[in-house]
Amino acid sequence: MVHPNQEPAVIAGQGTIALEVLNQVPLVDALVVPVGGGGMLAGIAITVKALKPSVKVYAAEPSNADDCYQSKLKGKLM
């Protein structure tokens, strides 16, 4: 099984989303990225920070499915 948010190759592949955004919107100053397991967020953030460090990257998740927020609060993966 290839893990969707802990496999470096998958995370790198998801970083290509950021390449598309940066190519299509070169003056972008912030991105809001939906977060579930965190793999897509990680890939996008790594790519954006490598190519255009001034761009802010924000994570967003529904309030009734806030496992990322809960993980941060509790200091462990929820």
N, CA, C and O atoms as a CHARMM CRD file, in Angstrom:
* protein
*
  312
    1    1 MET  N      0.83900  -1.18500   0.00000 PROA 1      0.00000
    2    1 MET  CA     0.00000   0.00000   0.00000 PROA 1      0.00000
    3    1 MET  C      0.88600   1.25200   0.00000 PROA 1      0.00000
    4    1 MET  O      1.89200   1.31700   0.70700 PROA 1      0.00000
    5    2 VAL  N      0.50500   2.20600  -0.77900 PROA 2      0.00000
    6    2 VAL  CA     1.19000   3.50000  -0.79100 PROA 2      0.00000
    7    2 VAL  C      0.36900   4.44400   0.07400 PROA 2      0.00000
    8    2 VAL  O     -0.79500   4.71800  -0.22000 PROA 2      0.00000
    9    3 HSD  N      0.98400   4.93800   1.14000 PROA 3      0.00000
   10    3 HSD  CA     0.26400   5.81200   2.07200 PROA 3      0.00000
   11    3 HSD  C      0.05300   7.18800   1.43900 PROA 3      0.00000
   12    3 HSD  O      0.98800   7.76000   0.88000 PROA 3      0.00000
   13    4 PRO  N     -1.17200   7.72500   1.52400 PROA 4      0.00000
   14    4 PRO  CA    -1.48600   8.98100   0.82700 PROA 4      0.00000
   15    4 PRO  C     -0.87000  10.23600   1.43500 PROA 4      0.00000
   16    4 PRO  O     -0.77800  11.26000   0.75900 PROA 4      0.00000
   17    5 ASN  N     -0.44400  10.17800   2.69700 PROA 5      0.00000
   18    5 ASN  CA     0.11700  11.40100   3.27400 PROA 5      0.00000
   19    5 ASN  C      1.40700  11.18600   4.06100 PROA 5      0.00000
   20    5 ASN  O      1.84800  12.07100   4.79400 PROA 5      0.00000
   21    6 GLN  N      2.00800  10.00900   3.90700 PROA 6      0.00000
   22    6 GLN  CA     3.29200   9.77300   4.57100 PROA 6      0.00000
   23    6 GLN  C      4.35700   9.26000   3.60300 PROA 6      0.00000
   24    6 GLN  O      5.47300   8.94800   4.01800 PROA 6      0.00000
   25    7 GLU  N      4.02700   9.17400   2.34500 PROA 7      0.00000
   26    7 GLU  CA     4.95300   8.69300   1.32200 PROA 7      0.00000
   27    7 GLU  C      5.58600   9.89600   0.62000 PROA 7      0.00000
   28    7 GLU  O      4.87600  10.66000  -0.03400 PROA 7      0.00000
   29    8 PRO  N      6.90400  10.08300   0.74000 PROA 8      0.00000
   30    8 PRO  CA     7.55000  11.26000   0.14200 PROA 8      0.00000
   31    8 PRO  C      7.26600  11.45100  -1.35000 PROA 8      0.00000
   32    8 PRO  O      7.11100  12.58500  -1.80400 PROA 8      0.00000
   33    9 ALA  N      7.19700  10.37900  -2.10500 PROA 9      0.00000
   34    9 ALA  CA     6.93700  10.52300  -3.54800 PROA 9      0.00000
   35    9 ALA  C      5.52900  11.05100  -3.81000 PROA 9      0.00000
   36    9 ALA  O      5.31800  11.82500  -4.74300 PROA 9      0.00000
   37   10 VAL  N      4.57500  10.63600  -2.99400 PROA 10     0.00000
   38   10 VAL  CA     3.19500  11.12500  -3.14400 PROA 10     0.00000
   39   10 VAL  C      3.13600  12.60700  -2.77500 PROA 10     0.00000
   40   10 VAL  O      2.51100  13.40300  -3.47600 PROA 10     0.00000
   41   11 ILE  N      3.78300  12.96700  -1.68600 PROA 11     0.00000
   42   11 ILE  CA     3.80800  14.36900  -1.25600 PROA 11     0.00000
   43   11 ILE  C      4.46500  15.23800  -2.33000 PROA 11     0.00000
   44   11 ILE  O      3.97500  16.32400  -2.64000 PROA 11     0.00000
   45   12 ALA  N      5.56000  14.76100  -2.89000 PROA 12     0.00000
   46   12 ALA  CA     6.22900  15.50900  -3.96700 PROA 12     0.00000
   47   12 ALA  C      5.30700  15.67000  -5.16700 PROA 12     0.00000
   48   12 ALA  O      5.25500  16.74000  -5.77300 PROA 12     0.00000
   49   13 GLY  N      4.59200  14.62900  -5.50600 PROA 13     0.00000
   50   13 GLY  CA     3.64700  14.70500  -6.62200 PROA 13     0.00000
   51   13 GLY  C      2.55100  15.71600  -6.37000 PROA 13     0.00000
   52   13 GLY  O      2.13700  16.43800  -7.27800 PROA 13     0.00000
   53   14 GLN  N      2.07900  15.76700  -5.12400 PROA 14     0.00000
   54   14 GLN  CA     1.03700  16.73500  -4.79100 PROA 14     0.00000
   55   14 GLN  C      1.57100  18.16000  -4.82900 PROA 14     0.00000
   56   14 GLN  O      0.80600  19.11200  -4.98300 PROA 14     0.00000
   57   15 GLY  N      2.87600  18.30200  -4.69000 PROA 15     0.00000
   58   15 GLY  CA     3.49400  19.62200  -4.79800 PROA 15     0.00000
   59   15 GLY  C      3.37900  20.22100  -6.18500 PROA 15     0.00000
   60   15 GLY  O      3.53200  21.43100  -6.35100 PROA 15     0.00000
   61   16 THR  N      3.11100  19.39200  -7.18500 PROA 16     0.00000
   62   16 THR  CA     2.95800  19.93200  -8.54200 PROA 16     0.00000
   63   16 THR  C      1.72600  20.82500  -8.66400 PROA 16     0.00000
   64   16 THR  O      1.63100  21.62800  -9.59300 PROA 16     0.00000
   65   17 ILE  N      0.79700  20.69000  -7.74400 PROA 17     0.00000
   66   17 ILE  CA    -0.35500  21.60700  -7.71700 PROA 17     0.00000
   67   17 ILE  C      0.15700  23.04100  -7.55700 PROA 17     0.00000
   68   17 ILE  O     -0.31800  23.96100  -8.22200 PROA 17     0.00000
   69   18 ALA  N      1.13100  23.21100  -6.66700 PROA 18     0.00000
   70   18 ALA  CA     1.70000  24.54300  -6.44300 PROA 18     0.00000
   71   18 ALA  C      2.38200  25.07200  -7.69800 PROA 18     0.00000
   72   18 ALA  O      2.31200  26.26700  -7.98600 PROA 18     0.00000
   73   19 LEU  N      3.04300  24.19000  -8.44700 PROA 19     0.00000
   74   19 LEU  CA     3.66900  24.62800  -9.70100 PROA 19     0.00000
   75   19 LEU  C      2.62800  25.20900 -10.64500 PROA 19     0.00000
   76   19 LEU  O      2.85700  26.24400 -11.27200 PROA 19     0.00000
   77   20 GLU  N      1.48700  24.54200 -10.74500 PROA 20     0.00000
   78   20 GLU  CA     0.41700  25.03300 -11.62100 PROA 20     0.00000
   79   20 GLU  C     -0.09800  26.38500 -11.15600 PROA 20     0.00000
   80   20 GLU  O     -0.30100  27.28900 -11.96600 PROA 20     0.00000
   81   21 VAL  N     -0.31200  26.52600  -9.84700 PROA 21     0.00000
   82   21 VAL  CA    -0.81600  27.79700  -9.31700 PROA 21     0.00000
   83   21 VAL  C      0.19300  28.91100  -9.57500 PROA 21     0.00000
   84   21 VAL  O     -0.17500  29.98500 -10.05300 PROA 21     0.00000
   85   22 LEU  N      1.45400  28.66300  -9.26500 PROA 22     0.00000
   86   22 LEU  CA     2.47500  29.70200  -9.44900 PROA 22     0.00000
   87   22 LEU  C      2.65000  30.08200 -10.91500 PROA 22     0.00000
   88   22 LEU  O      2.95100  31.23600 -11.22200 PROA 22     0.00000
   89   23 ASN  N      2.46600  29.13600 -11.81300 PROA 23     0.00000
   90   23 ASN  CA     2.54900  29.44300 -13.24900 PROA 23     0.00000
   91   23 ASN  C      1.34400  30.23400 -13.73700 PROA 23     0.00000
   92   23 ASN  O      1.48400  31.13000 -14.56900 PROA 23     0.00000
   93   24 GLN  N      0.16500  29.90900 -13.22400 PROA 24     0.00000
   94   24 GLN  CA    -1.05900  30.55600 -13.69900 PROA 24     0.00000
   95   24 GLN  C     -1.34500  31.87700 -12.99600 PROA 24     0.00000
   96   24 GLN  O     -1.99000  32.75600 -13.56700 PROA 24     0.00000
   97   25 VAL  N     -0.87100  32.02300 -11.76400 PROA 25     0.00000
   98   25 VAL  CA    -1.12300  33.23800 -10.98300 PROA 25     0.00000
   99   25 VAL  C      0.21300  33.70200 -10.38500 PROA 25     0.00000
  100   25 VAL  O      0.43000  33.55200  -9.18300 PROA 25     0.00000
  101   26 PRO  N      1.09300  34.25400 -11.19600 PROA 26     0.00000
  102   26 PRO  CA     2.44100  34.58600 -10.72100 PROA 26     0.00000
  103   26 PRO  C      2.48400  35.61400  -9.58900 PROA 26     0.00000
  104   26 PRO  O      3.46100  35.65500  -8.84100 PROA 26     0.00000
  105   27 LEU  N      1.46400  36.42900  -9.44900 PROA 27     0.00000
  106   27 LEU  CA     1.45000  37.43800  -8.38700 PROA 27     0.00000
  107   27 LEU  C      0.73200  36.96700  -7.12700 PROA 27     0.00000
  108   27 LEU  O      0.43400  37.77500  -6.24600 PROA 27     0.00000
  109   28 VAL  N      0.45400  35.68000  -7.03300 PROA 28     0.00000
  110   28 VAL  CA    -0.23600  35.15500  -5.85500 PROA 28     0.00000
  111   28 VAL  C      0.56400  35.49900  -4.59600 PROA 28     0.00000
  112   28 VAL  O      1.79200  35.41200  -4.58800 PROA 28     0.00000
  113   29 ASP  N     -0.14800  35.89000  -3.53000 PROA 29     0.00000
  114   29 ASP  CA     0.54900  36.18100  -2.27800 PROA 29     0.00000
  115   29 ASP  C      0.13200  35.25600  -1.14200 PROA 29     0.00000
  116   29 ASP  O      0.74800  35.26500  -0.07600 PROA 29     0.00000
  117   30 ALA  N     -0.91700  34.45100  -1.36600 PROA 30     0.00000
  118   30 ALA  CA    -1.35600  33.50000  -0.34400 PROA 30     0.00000
  119   30 ALA  C     -2.13300  32.36200  -0.99400 PROA 30     0.00000
  120   30 ALA  O     -2.81100  32.54400  -2.00500 PROA 30     0.00000
  121   31 LEU  N     -2.01800  31.19500  -0.39200 PROA 31     0.00000
  122   31 LEU  CA    -2.79200  30.02900  -0.82600 PROA 31     0.00000
  123   31 LEU  C     -3.51700  29.45800   0.37800 PROA 31     0.00000
  124   31 LEU  O     -2.94500  29.36100   1.46300 PROA 31     0.00000
  125   32 VAL  N     -4.76800  29.08100   0.19300 PROA 32     0.00000
  126   32 VAL  CA    -5.53400  28.37400   1.21400 PROA 32     0.00000
  127   32 VAL  C     -5.70300  26.95500   0.70900 PROA 32     0.00000
  128   32 VAL  O     -6.29700  26.72600  -0.34500 PROA 32     0.00000
  129   33 VAL  N     -5.17800  26.00300   1.46800 PROA 33     0.00000
  130   33 VAL  CA    -5.13100  24.61100   1.03900 PROA 33     0.00000
  131   33 VAL  C     -6.01500  23.77000   1.95300 PROA 33     0.00000
  132   33 VAL  O     -5.87400  23.83800   3.17400 PROA 33     0.00000
  133   34 PRO  N     -6.92600  22.97700   1.38400 PROA 34     0.00000
  134   34 PRO  CA    -7.72400  22.08600   2.23400 PROA 34     0.00000
  135   34 PRO  C     -6.81800  21.01800   2.84000 PROA 34     0.00000
  136   34 PRO  O     -5.91000  20.51000   2.18100 PROA 34     0.00000
  137   35 VAL  N     -7.07400  20.68800   4.09400 PROA 35     0.00000
  138   35 VAL  CA    -6.24000  19.69100   4.76800 PROA 35     0.00000
  139   35 VAL  C     -7.10200  18.55200   5.29200 PROA 35     0.00000
  140   35 VAL  O     -8.14100  18.76300   5.91800 PROA 35     0.00000
  141   36 GLY  N     -6.64400  17.35800   5.02100 PROA 36     0.00000
  142   36 GLY  CA    -7.24300  16.13600   5.56800 PROA 36     0.00000
  143   36 GLY  C     -6.14200  15.43400   6.32500 PROA 36     0.00000
  144   36 GLY  O     -5.98000  15.62800   7.53000 PROA 36     0.00000
  145   37 GLY  N     -5.38300  14.61400   5.61400 PROA 37     0.00000
  146   37 GLY  CA    -4.24800  13.93700   6.22200 PROA 37     0.00000
  147   37 GLY  C     -2.98700  14.77000   6.23200 PROA 37     0.00000
  148   37 GLY  O     -2.06100  14.47500   6.98800 PROA 37     0.00000
  149   38 GLY  N     -2.92700  15.80300   5.41100 PROA 38     0.00000
  150   38 GLY  CA    -1.79500  16.71700   5.40600 PROA 38     0.00000
  151   38 GLY  C     -0.80600  16.53600   4.27300 PROA 38     0.00000
  152   38 GLY  O      0.09300  17.36000   4.11000 PROA 38     0.00000
  153   39 GLY  N     -0.94600  15.48000   3.48500 PROA 39     0.00000
  154   39 GLY  CA     0.00200  15.23400   2.40500 PROA 39     0.00000
  155   39 GLY  C     -0.01900  16.30200   1.32900 PROA 39     0.00000
  156   39 GLY  O      1.03400  16.77300   0.89800 PROA 39     0.00000
  157   40 MET  N     -1.21100  16.68800   0.89300 PROA 40     0.00000
  158   40 MET  CA    -1.30600  17.71400  -0.14100 PROA 40     0.00000
  159   40 MET  C     -0.80300  19.05300   0.39700 PROA 40     0.00000
  160   40 MET  O     -0.08700  19.77500  -0.29600 PROA 40     0.00000
  161   41 LEU  N     -1.17600  19.37800   1.62200 PROA 41     0.00000
  162   41 LEU  CA    -0.69600  20.61100   2.24400 PROA 41     0.00000
  163   41 LEU  C      0.82700  20.61600   2.30500 PROA 41     0.00000
  164   41 LEU  O      1.45800  21.62200   1.98000 PROA 41     0.00000
  165   42 ALA  N      1.41800  19.50800   2.71600 PROA 42     0.00000
  166   42 ALA  CA     2.88000  19.41700   2.80900 PROA 42     0.00000
  167   42 ALA  C      3.53100  19.61100   1.44600 PROA 42     0.00000
  168   42 ALA  O      4.48500  20.37800   1.31600 PROA 42     0.00000
  169   43 GLY  N      3.02300  18.92400   0.43700 PROA 43     0.00000
  170   43 GLY  CA     3.59500  19.04100  -0.90100 PROA 43     0.00000
  171   43 GLY  C      3.51500  20.44700  -1.44400 PROA 43     0.00000
  172   43 GLY  O      4.48000  20.96200  -2.01000 PROA 43     0.00000
  173   44 ILE  N      2.36000  21.06800  -1.27200 PROA 44     0.00000
  174   44 ILE  CA     2.17800  22.43700  -1.75400 PROA 44     0.00000
  175   44 ILE  C      3.07400  23.40400  -0.98100 PROA 44     0.00000
  176   44 ILE  O      3.72700  24.25800  -1.57900 PROA 44     0.00000
  177   45 ALA  N      3.10700  23.27300   0.33500 PROA 45     0.00000
  178   45 ALA  CA     3.91200  24.18600   1.15100 PROA 45     0.00000
  179   45 ALA  C      5.40000  24.05900   0.83800 PROA 45     0.00000
  180   45 ALA  O      6.09600  25.06800   0.72100 PROA 45     0.00000
  181   46 ILE  N      5.89200  22.83300   0.70100 PROA 46     0.00000
  182   46 ILE  CA     7.31100  22.62700   0.38500 PROA 46     0.00000
  183   46 ILE  C      7.65800  23.27500  -0.95100 PROA 46     0.00000
  184   46 ILE  O      8.67600  23.95700  -1.07200 PROA 46     0.00000
  185   47 THR  N      6.81400  23.06000  -1.94200 PROA 47     0.00000
  186   47 THR  CA     7.08000  23.60400  -3.27500 PROA 47     0.00000
  187   47 THR  C      7.01100  25.12200  -3.28500 PROA 47     0.00000
  188   47 THR  O      7.89100  25.78400  -3.83600 PROA 47     0.00000
  189   48 VAL  N      5.96900  25.67500  -2.67800 PROA 48     0.00000
  190   48 VAL  CA     5.80800  27.13300  -2.65300 PROA 48     0.00000
  191   48 VAL  C      6.97400  27.78500  -1.92400 PROA 48     0.00000
  192   48 VAL  O      7.53700  28.76500  -2.41100 PROA 48     0.00000
  193   49 LYS  N      7.33900  27.25800  -0.77500 PROA 49     0.00000
  194   49 LYS  CA     8.41600  27.87100   0.00900 PROA 49     0.00000
  195   49 LYS  C      9.76700  27.75900  -0.69500 PROA 49     0.00000
  196   49 LYS  O     10.63500  28.61200  -0.50900 PROA 49     0.00000
  197   50 ALA  N      9.94800  26.71100  -1.50300 PROA 50     0.00000
  198   50 ALA  CA    11.19900  26.56600  -2.25800 PROA 50     0.00000
  199   50 ALA  C     11.27500  27.55700  -3.41900 PROA 50     0.00000
  200   50 ALA  O     12.35000  28.06800  -3.73300 PROA 50     0.00000
  201   51 LEU  N     10.13800  27.82600  -4.05000 PROA 51     0.00000
  202   51 LEU  CA    10.13200  28.66300  -5.25200 PROA 51     0.00000
  203   51 LEU  C      9.77900  30.12000  -4.99700 PROA 51     0.00000
  204   51 LEU  O     10.27700  31.01300  -5.68300 PROA 51     0.00000
  205   52 LYS  N      8.92300  30.36200  -4.01500 PROA 52     0.00000
  206   52 LYS  CA     8.46200  31.72700  -3.75300 PROA 52     0.00000
  207   52 LYS  C      8.16400  31.85900  -2.25800 PROA 52     0.00000
  208   52 LYS  O      7.00200  31.85000  -1.85200 PROA 52     0.00000
  209   53 PRO  N      9.21500  31.98000  -1.43900 PROA 53     0.00000
  210   53 PRO  CA     9.05600  31.94900   0.01600 PROA 53     0.00000
  211   53 PRO  C      8.15300  33.03400   0.59800 PROA 53     0.00000
  212   53 PRO  O      7.67000  32.89000   1.72100 PROA 53     0.00000
  213   54 SER  N      7.92000  34.10000  -0.13200 PROA 54     0.00000
  214   54 SER  CA     7.06900  35.17700   0.39000 PROA 54     0.00000
  215   54 SER  C      5.58600  34.81000   0.39800 PROA 54     0.00000
  216   54 SER  O      4.79500  35.46300   1.07800 PROA 54     0.00000
  217   55 VAL  N      5.20200  33.78000  -0.34200 PROA 55     0.00000
  218   55 VAL  CA     3.79500  33.37700  -0.40100 PROA 55     0.00000
  219   55 VAL  C      3.40600  32.69600   0.91000 PROA 55     0.00000
  220   55 VAL  O      4.09100  31.78400   1.37300 PROA 55     0.00000
  221   56 LYS  N      2.31000  33.14400   1.49900 PROA 56     0.00000
  222   56 LYS  CA     1.77200  32.53200   2.71700 PROA 56     0.00000
  223   56 LYS  C      0.95100  31.31300   2.32100 PROA 56     0.00000
  224   56 LYS  O      0.22300  31.34200   1.32800 PROA 56     0.00000
  225   57 VAL  N      1.06900  30.24500   3.09700 PROA 57     0.00000
  226   57 VAL  CA     0.28600  29.03400   2.86400 PROA 57     0.00000
  227   57 VAL  C     -0.54100  28.78000   4.11900 PROA 57     0.00000
  228   57 VAL  O      0.00200  28.64200   5.21500 PROA 57     0.00000
  229   58 TYR  N     -1.85900  28.71900   3.94700 PROA 58     0.00000
  230   58 TYR  CA    -2.77800  28.49400   5.05500 PROA 58     0.00000
  231   58 TYR  C     -3.49200  27.16400   4.86900 PROA 58     0.00000
  232   58 TYR  O     -3.85300  26.79100   3.75200 PROA 58     0.00000
  233   59 ALA  N     -3.69100  26.45800   5.96300 PROA 59     0.00000
  234   59 ALA  CA    -4.46000  25.21300   5.94500 PROA 59     0.00000
  235   59 ALA  C     -5.89100  25.52400   6.35700 PROA 59     0.00000
  236   59 ALA  O     -6.12900  26.36000   7.22800 PROA 59     0.00000
  237   60 ALA  N     -6.83900  24.84500   5.72200 PROA 60     0.00000
  238   60 ALA  CA    -8.25100  25.02700   6.06500 PROA 60     0.00000
  239   60 ALA  C     -8.92200  23.66700   6.13900 PROA 60     0.00000
  240   60 ALA  O     -8.65700  22.78500   5.32200 PROA 60     0.00000
  241   61 GLU  N     -9.79200  23.50500   7.12600 PROA 61     0.00000
  242   61 GLU  CA   -10.56500  22.27400   7.24700 PROA 61     0.00000
  243   61 GLU  C    -11.92600  22.60400   7.84400 PROA 61     0.00000
  244   61 GLU  O    -12.06900  23.61900   8.52600 PROA 61     0.00000
  245   62 PRO  N    -12.92100  21.76900   7.60100 PROA 62     0.00000
  246   62 PRO  CA   -14.24800  22.02500   8.15600 PROA 62     0.00000
  247   62 PRO  C    -14.22800  21.93000   9.68100 PROA 62     0.00000
  248   62 PRO  O    -13.49900  21.11600  10.24800 PROA 62     0.00000
  249   63 SER  N    -15.01900  22.75100  10.33100 PROA 63     0.00000
  250   63 SER  CA   -15.03400  22.74400  11.79700 PROA 63     0.00000
  251   63 SER  C    -15.54500  21.42300  12.37300 PROA 63     0.00000
  252   63 SER  O    -15.20400  21.06900  13.50100 PROA 63     0.00000
  253   64 ASN  N    -16.34800  20.70100  11.61800 PROA 64     0.00000
  254   64 ASN  CA   -16.86400  19.42400  12.12600 PROA 64     0.00000
  255   64 ASN  C    -15.99100  18.23300  11.71300 PROA 64     0.00000
  256   64 ASN  O    -16.36000  17.08300  11.94900 PROA 64     0.00000
  257   65 ALA  N    -14.84900  18.50500  11.10600 PROA 65     0.00000
  258   65 ALA  CA   -13.87900  17.46300  10.73500 PROA 65     0.00000
  259   65 ALA  C    -12.48600  18.05100  10.92800 PROA 65     0.00000
  260   65 ALA  O    -11.71300  18.17600   9.97800 PROA 65     0.00000
  261   66 ASP  N    -12.17900  18.40800  12.17000 PROA 66     0.00000
  262   66 ASP  CA   -10.98200  19.19900  12.47100 PROA 66     0.00000
  263   66 ASP  C     -9.84400  18.37100  13.06500 PROA 66     0.00000
  264   66 ASP  O     -9.24800  18.76100  14.06900 PROA 66     0.00000
  265   67 ASP  N     -9.54600  17.23400  12.44800 PROA 67     0.00000
  266   67 ASP  CA    -8.50100  16.37100  12.99100 PROA 67     0.00000
  267   67 ASP  C     -7.12100  17.02200  12.96100 PROA 67     0.00000
  268   67 ASP  O     -6.30500  16.75000  13.84200 PROA 67     0.00000
  269   68 CYS  N     -6.84000  17.85700  11.99400 PROA 68     0.00000
  270   68 CYS  CA    -5.54900  18.55400  11.94200 PROA 68     0.00000
  271   68 CYS  C     -5.43800  19.52500  13.12300 PROA 68     0.00000
  272   68 CYS  O     -4.41600  19.57200  13.80600 PROA 68     0.00000
  273   69 TYR  N     -6.49300  20.28900  13.34800 PROA 69     0.00000
  274   69 TYR  CA    -6.51500  21.22800  14.47200 PROA 69     0.00000
  275   69 TYR  C     -6.38700  20.48400  15.79600 PROA 69     0.00000
  276   69 TYR  O     -5.62200  20.89000  16.67100 PROA 69     0.00000
  277   70 GLN  N     -7.13100  19.40100  15.94000 PROA 70     0.00000
  278   70 GLN  CA    -7.07300  18.61400  17.17400 PROA 70     0.00000
  279   70 GLN  C     -5.68000  18.01700  17.38200 PROA 70     0.00000
  280   70 GLN  O     -5.19200  17.95800  18.51100 PROA 70     0.00000
  281   71 SER  N     -5.04800  17.58100  16.31100 PROA 71     0.00000
  282   71 SER  CA    -3.68800  17.03600  16.40900 PROA 71     0.00000
  283   71 SER  C     -2.71700  18.10000  16.90700 PROA 71     0.00000
  284   71 SER  O     -1.85800  17.82100  17.74300 PROA 71     0.00000
  285   72 LYS  N     -2.85600  19.32100  16.39200 PROA 72     0.00000
  286   72 LYS  CA    -1.98200  20.41200  16.82800 PROA 72     0.00000
  287   72 LYS  C     -2.21800  20.72500  18.30100 PROA 72     0.00000
  288   72 LYS  O     -1.26300  20.91400  19.05400 PROA 72     0.00000
  289   73 LEU  N     -3.48000  20.78200  18.71700 PROA 73     0.00000
  290   73 LEU  CA    -3.80000  21.06700  20.11700 PROA 73     0.00000
  291   73 LEU  C     -3.22600  20.01800  21.05700 PROA 73     0.00000
  292   73 LEU  O     -2.68400  20.34900  22.11200 PROA 73     0.00000
  293   74 LYS  N     -3.34500  18.75700  20.67300 PROA 74     0.00000
  294   74 LYS  CA    -2.96700  17.65000  21.55400 PROA 74     0.00000
  295   74 LYS  C     -1.52000  17.21900  21.38600 PROA 74     0.00000
  296   74 LYS  O     -1.02100  16.41000  22.16800 PROA 74     0.00000
  297   75 GLY  N     -0.83900  17.75000  20.37100 PROA 75     0.00000
  298   75 GLY  CA     0.56000  17.42400  20.17300 PROA 75     0.00000
  299   75 GLY  C      0.81200  16.01900  19.67200 PROA 75     0.00000
  300   75 GLY  O      1.91700  15.49400  19.80600 PROA 75     0.00000
  301   76 LYS  N     -0.20800  15.41000  19.09600 PROA 76     0.00000
  302   76 LYS  CA    -0.05500  14.06800  18.52600 PROA 76     0.00000
  303   76 LYS  C     -1.06600  13.88600  17.40700 PROA 76     0.00000
  304   76 LYS  O     -2.06800  14.59700  17.33200 PROA 76     0.00000
  305   77 LEU  N     -0.78500  12.92100  16.54000 PROA 77     0.00000
  306   77 LEU  CA    -1.65300  12.67100  15.39800 PROA 77     0.00000
  307   77 LEU  C     -2.98700  12.11300  15.85500 PROA 77     0.00000
  308   77 LEU  O     -3.04100  11.12500  16.58700 PROA 77     0.00000
  309   78 MET  N     -4.04600  12.74300  15.42300 PROA 78     0.00000
  310   78 MET  CA    -5.39800  12.29200  15.80600 PROA 78     0.00000
  311   78 MET  C     -6.05800  11.58500  14.64700 PROA 78     0.00000
  312   78 MET  O     -7.19700  11.13200  14.76800 PROA 78     0.00000
